[in-house]
Amino acid sequence: MRIGHGYDAHPFSDARALVLGGVLIPQARGLAAHSDGDALLHALCDALLGAAALDDIGIHFPDTDARHADRDSREFLRAVRDMLQARGLRILNVDLTILAEEPKLASHLPAMRESLGGLLELPPGRVGLKATTNESMGFIGRREGIAVHAVVLLDEAQQAPAPDHDGS
């Protein structure tokens, strides 16, 4: 078993649409970044890479590389998933927490969970996803940006137990 933790945060930007978990969120401000700014997918990539001891997202997809400018972060996640599979690692489950005062995300969580399950080839019962506020504290509380924490559990593919029929 391997456990990984990832964290990412981005400030808001008026020049970009808001995308979280590969889902477009209707919002006046997106997140500033070299790629599409999807902090949820960035934190998840870091957690997966960390669990596999494969450095971090900045090593594999540096923001100094023009090829990654405005790049869809779903491409990063697919590449990371493929790296793990090539090393015989299987993603057992992921758990993510989005910290944001705005926008309210509860109604978007089902679409994000579905997107994540598809990208990771996981059933919905293996994708934990929550959104919370920072109780008006810090840069999140001042509505300056969004942060995400991600935790993942991996196992060696040949040793991993078969999932239950309901995906749990």
N, C-alpha and C positions, 0 to 999 in steps of 0.2 A: 504494500500500500504506500502511496505517496500523497502528501497533502501539499497544496500550494495556496498562497495568498497573493492577491494583487490589489493595487490601489491606483486610481487615476483621478485627476481633477483638472478641469478646464474652466477658464473664465468665460462669461457670456460675451457674444459678439453680435452686433447688429448686421454684420455682413454675411451671415451664414444661417441656414436652416438648422433646426434642432433635430438630431438623429440620435436615438438611444436604442441599443440592442438591434440595430438595423431597421428600426421603425421610425418613420417621420412623425414627429410630434408637432401638432399645430401650436406655434408659439412665435412671438415676435422676435425673440433672440435665440440664436444657435450658440454653439460653443467654438471658441477660437482654438485653432490647432493647425498643424501642417497638413494633416489628412482631413477627413470629414469631421473630426472632433468627437467621435462616438466614445465617450469616456467609459461607458459600460463595456463595450467590446475590448477597449484597451486594457481595462483592469482584468477582464477575463483572460485575455491573451497572456498577460503577465503572470496570473495565477497558474495557468496551464504550463507555461514555460518554466516557471519556478519549480513546480512539482516535478518536472522532468529534468531539472538541473540544466536547463538550456538557456541561461542568461535571461534577458528581458526583451520586451518589444522594441526598445530603442536600438538594440544590437542587430536584430533581424530586419527591422524596417526603420532605419534612421531618418530623422526629420531633416537631415542634411542632404538627403537624396531626392532630387527633383522628381523621380519616378513616383514618389509617395505623396506629392502635393495634391491635395483634395481627393486622395484615394479613398474608396469605399472600404471602411474598416472590416466589413464582412469578408473581404479578400484576405486580410491579415488573419482572421480567425480560422478560415478554411485552411490556410497554409500551416498554421500552428497545429490544427487538428491532424493534418496529414503528416507533419513531423512526428507527432506522438504515435500515430498508427504505424509509421515506418520503424519506430523503435520498440514496437510490441507493447505499447501502453494504451490502455483503454480508459476512457473517461467514465467514471461510475456516476458521479453527480456533481452539480455546481450549485453554489448558493451566492446570490448577489444582493447587495443593499445599495440603493441609490439614495444619496443625501441631497435634497433640494428643497428650498422654500417655495420655489416656483419653477415650472408650472406644476400643478397638481397632476400626479401621474397614475393614480389608482385605476382610472378607466383605460389606460394604455398598457397596463401590465400583462393582460392576457395576450395581446398581440406581440409584445416583446418576448414573453415566455414561448410562444409558438415559433417565433423567429429563431430564438436561441436553440430550441429543441431541433429544429430543422438544420441549422448550421452545424450543430454538434452531433447530429444523428442520435439524439436522446429522446426518450418518451417524456411527456410533460411532468410525470411524477418524479423525474430526476433533475428538474430545473427549479430551484428555489429562487424567488425574486420578490423583493420588497422595496418599498419607497418610504422614506421618512424625512422629517425636517431636521434641522439642527437647532431647533428651539430658539431661533433668532440670534444665534451666537456665531461669531467668526465670519469669514468671507461668504459662507453659504447663507448664514442668517441675514447678512446684509444684501443678499440677492445678487452677489457678484459672480456666481458660478455654481457648478455642480461637481460633486465627488462621488466615487463609487468604490466599494470594497467588494472583492470577489474571493471566494474560497472554493477549492476544487479537491476532489478525491480521485486518484488514478490507481490503477492496478495493472499488473502484468497481464497482457491479453490471454496468454495460455493458462494462467492460474486463476483468472477471474471467474467467479460463479456466474452461471447463466441467469439473466434477469427473469423475474417472475413474469407471468403472462400479462399482468396489468402494468408492467414497466417499473415496478417499485423494487 
